[in-house]
Structure formats: C-alpha cells, structure tokens
Amino acid sequence: MPFRFKSLAPYLFVGPAVLAVAIFLYGPLLASMLLSVVDWNLLSADIRFVGADNYASIFGSSDFRLAAWNTLLYCIVLTPAEIIIPLIFAVMLHSVRKNPLQGLYRGSLFLPTIVAYSVAGVAWSWLFNPVNGLLNEVLGYFGFPPSRWHTDPNLALFCVSLVTFWKTFGLNMLLWLAALANLPKQLREASQLDGAGSTRHFFNISLPLMTPTAFFISVTTFFHVLDDIVGVIDVLTHGGPAGRSSSLLYFLWQQGLMFFQFGPASAVAVIIIALVLAITWLQFRVSEKRVHYR
C-alpha cells in the first residue's frame, strides 16, 4: 500500500493543476471551436450546423476588417513603445539607484499600473474633454486651437494607445530594472579598465546579457497589447467614433455579449488564437538564436 501511494503521489499533486488547466483553458478553447461552426444563441434548444458560414460572415464584415486594421496599428505603435521606453526609464532609474529618492521615482512611475481601468478612463476622459478638458486649456494657453482628442476619428486610436501605454509601461520598467540589477558588477569594472564608455558598455555588454529578459518582455507585451487596450476602449471610446478605435477583442466582446451572436464571436476568438499562436511561434523562431543565457 505505501509503495502504491508513493507511485501515485506525483499524479495526485499534479492532478488539480492539470484539471484546472483542462477546465479553464482547453475547455473554453474547445467550446469556441465548436460554437464557431454552429448557429446557437446558448438559450434555445435549436442548434444548427453552419460550417464555415460564421467565418465567411466575419471576413465579409467591414467592422471586422476595421477592427483587425486597428489591432495591427495598436501593435505597431504600442509594442515597440512598451519595450524601448520602459528600458530607457529603467536605465535612468538604475543610474540613480543610490539616490535616496530612487524609491519614490520608481513608485511614481509604477503607480499607473495598479490604477483600475475605470479610474484611468474617467481621469483621461476629463483630460481629453473637448469642451473644458485640461489638455485643451493648455493648448489655449499657448495659442493653439482646441482638439477633439478621443472624439476625433483621426486621433481616437492614438489617444487609446497613449492611455494604454501610461497604464501598463510600469511593469516592463520593473522587469528591465531587475535585469539591470542582476548584471555582474565585475563586467562593468572590466569594461571601465578597458576604456569602454557607458554607451558602448550598455550596447556591447549589458544589452546582450539581458536578452532573456528582452525576449520575455517582447512575447508578453504582444499579449498585453491585445488585452489591455480593451479596458481602455470600453471606458474611453466604446470603440468609436465610427469604429476607429475598436480592436479584435473588443469586436469579439460586442458580437458575443452585446449582440449575442455567439457563432461569429467564437469565430473571431478562433482567429485571434490562431494569430497569437502564429506570432508567438515566429517570435520563438526568430529570437531563439539571439537569446544568451548565462
């Protein structure tokens, strides 16, 4: 009996985690794939198999194409910004690590990350208010005409990008800070003895040693961009004006939870999953030989 229990013990420890993953990860994934090929509102007993019709209707929708284009623009704008700018701030904070106010600087920069999306949306809505918002007051003070900001179809996407960046860049900054703090001090001393300046030391020594962190940040930032913009869109613009700030995930939410079109919404979910898997695979293929583990 003790021998049998010992042989089963690993499975008993791993079992709850495997069960949770199966129920909450693979279960919804399988359900989305099944719902994407049927016409069913989850309430009636009438379930009709429609095959690829949901996918055809999605690809034929101008709203879907606009949301897909907006998502691409969000990724182009936010992904590099959320990798490079936090790195710059991390380097600046690391350079003043002996300053007694360093903790205050770091906390102030990280604070937006823990602010709720509802609070951030209300605050930025007041700043962006086209009638009496603070930003237009500042523009008027310097003699510039007021802007419509997030109510302007040409600016809405960039306003959402700005709020999303403000809300999320603190986490990547802390990850870069941790990587900088983990660098061997003797390498810095050796490069100084060889006459290398700060810039050369950073690009030739520090940055290559931080490639594991850079790889992790690049992969997770792409996921965060897809997810984080939804909260800002919902609070700030509701996908408008004229769908110019919508995204694939927000379009999915509208189809499923506003219009109760679960078939098309599930088709969008499957498309998003396929895109995420493809881009993640590409990131691993491109970066695996450029990551240096010590």
N, C-alpha and C positions, 0 to 999 in steps of 0.2 A: 504493500500500500504506500509506504513512504517513497519507494522508487517510482511508482506510477505518478504520484503527486508531483514529484520533482521533475519528471519528464513533461508534465502538463503545465507546470508553473509559468514558463515563458509565455505560453499562449493565453493563460489567464491574465497576465499583466498587460499583454499587448491587445487582448480582445476588446476591451472597452474603447480604446482609441480607434481600432480598426472599424468597430461598429459605428462609432460617431462619424468617421470619415465616409463610410458607406451610406449612412442615412442622410447626412447634411451636405455632402459634396457630390458623390456619384448618383445618389437618388434624384436630386433636382436636375442634374445633368441628363440622366436618362429620361426623366419626365419631360424636360424641354424638348428633347429629340422626338419623343412620341407625340407631344402636343403640336409640334411644328408641321406634322403631316395629317392632322385631323382638323375638323371644324367642330369645336365644342366650347361652350361658354362656362363649363365647370358646374353649372347649376341644373341643366336639363339632362334627361336620360338619352337625348338624341346625339349620338356621336357619328359623324360622317367622315370617312376617309377621303382626303382630297389630294394626297400625294404631294407634288411639288407646287400646288397652286398657291399656298401661302408664300413660298419663296418668290414665285412669279409676281404676285401682287406687291410684295415688298420692293423688289427690284424695279417694278414699274411705278413706284410711288415717288413723286418729286420731293416729298417731305423726307423720305428715307435718304435719297441721294444728297439732299442739302445737309442732313444731319451727318452723313458719312463724310462729306467735304469739310464740314465744320470740325468734326473729330480729328481729321487729318491736320487741319490748321492748328487746333489746340495742341496736338502732339508736336508739331514743328516749332511752335512758339514756346511751350512750357517745358518740354523735356530738356532741351539744352539749357534753358534758364535755370531750372531746378537742379541741375548738376553743376554748372560753372559758377553761378553767383554764390550759392552756399559755400563752394570751395574757396572763393575769394574772401568771404566773410570769415571762414574758418581760419585761413592763413593770417588774416588781420588779428583775430582774437588770440591765435596761438603766439603771435609775436608780442602780445602784451600780457602773457599768461602770468607774469609776476606782478602785474598791476593789481592793487587791492580792489579796484572796481571791475576787474575782469568778470567776476561772477554776475555783477549787475548787468554788464553788457550782454553776456550770454543769456541771462534770464529774460532780458527785454526783447532780444531777437527771437527767442523761442516762444514767448508768450502767445503770439497769434495762433500757434499750432494747437493750443489747448482751448481756444475760444470756440464756442459752438457755432455751427453754420448759421443758425437763426440770428445769433447776436452779430456775427460778422456781416450778414446780409443787411440787417437793419442799419448798422453803423455805416456801411458803404452806400446804402441807398440814400442816407442823409447827405453824405459827402457828394454823391453823384446827382442829387436832386437838381433838375434843370431850371427850376424856378428860383430857389433860395439856398441851394447847396453851398457848402463851404468852398469847394473847388471853383465854382463859378464866381464866388465872391473874390477869391484870389485872382482869377483871371481878370475880373473887372477892375481890381485894384491896379493891375499893371497895364490896363488899357486894352485888353483883348476881349473879343466878343464872347458871350456865354456859349457853352456847348451843351448838347443834349445827352452826352455821355451814354449811359446804358440804354437809353430810349432811341438812340440813333442807330439805324441798321448797319452803318459802316463802322461803328465803334463798339457795339454791344459785345462782340466776341472778345475784343481786346480788354474791355472792362471786366468781363468774367475771368479772363486769363490773369489780369492783374490781381484781382481779389483771391483767386485760387493760389497764385504764387505767394502772395502775402500770408495766406493761411497755412501753407504747407512747407515752405522752404526751411523752416527751423529744424525739422527732423534730419534732413540731409546735412545741414550745417553741423549738427552734433555728431553725425557719423563721420564726417570729414575731420572734425576736431579729435575724435577718438583715434582715427588713423594717424593723424599727425603726432599725437601724444605717444603713440606706440612705436614711433620710429627710433632706431638705436641712436643714442647721443654720440657714440664714438664715430659714426659715419659723418656727422656734422663736423666734429673736430678734425677728422682726417681730411675732409674736403677743404676746410679752412687752412690747414697746413699746406695743402697743395695749391692754394691761391684761388680756389673757386669762390666766386661771389654768390650772393644769396639767390639770384635768379638762376644761375647755372646749377647750383646745388639743388634747387627745387625741381627743375625740369629734368635733370640728368640722374638724380639720386632719389629724392623724396617721392616724386610722382610715380616712377616705376615701382617703387616699393608699396605704393598704395593702390596698385591695380586691382587687387582683390576687392577692396572697398569700392573702387570706381565701378567695377563690374556689377557688384551687388546693387549699388545705387542706380546704375543705368537700367537694370532689369526692373527693380521695384518702382522706380519713378514712372516708367511707362504705365504700369498698372495703376499707380496713384493718380496719374493724369486722367485716365479713363474714368476713375471712380470719383475723384474729388470734385471735378467740375460739376457733377450732377447736383450736389448740395448747393453750390453757388448759383447755378442756373435756376434751380427751383425757388430759391429765396429772392434772387435779384431780378431776373428777367422772365422767368417762366417759359424759356425757350424763344421768346420774341426779341425784338419785333420782327414779325413775318418769318419766324423760324431761323433767323440769322445767328442766334446764339445756342441753338439746340445741339445735341450730340446723340450718338447712337444709343447710349444708355438711357438718356432722358427720353428719346423717342420710344425705346422699349417700354419704359415706365408709363408713358402716355398711352401706348397701344394696349398694354395689359391692365393697368389699374384705373385709367380714366375712361377708356372706350370699351373695355372688357373684350378686346379682340385677342384672345389668348393664343390662337394659332399663329397669326402674324408676329405677335410679341415673342413667342417661342422661336420662331424662325430667325428673328433678329438676334435672340440670345445665342442660338447655334452659330450664327455668322460671327458674332463677337468672339465666342470661344475659339472658333477656327482661326480667326485673325490673331488673337492673343497667342495661341499655340504656335502659329507660324512665325510670328515676330520673335517670340522667345527662343524658338529653335534657331532662328537666324542670328540672334544675339549671341547664343552659345557658340555657334559655328564660327562666327567672326572673331569673337573675343577670347576663345579658349587658349589660343597660342600666344596671346598678348598679356595674359594674366600671369604674374610671377608670384608664386607662393614661397615664403621663406621657411 
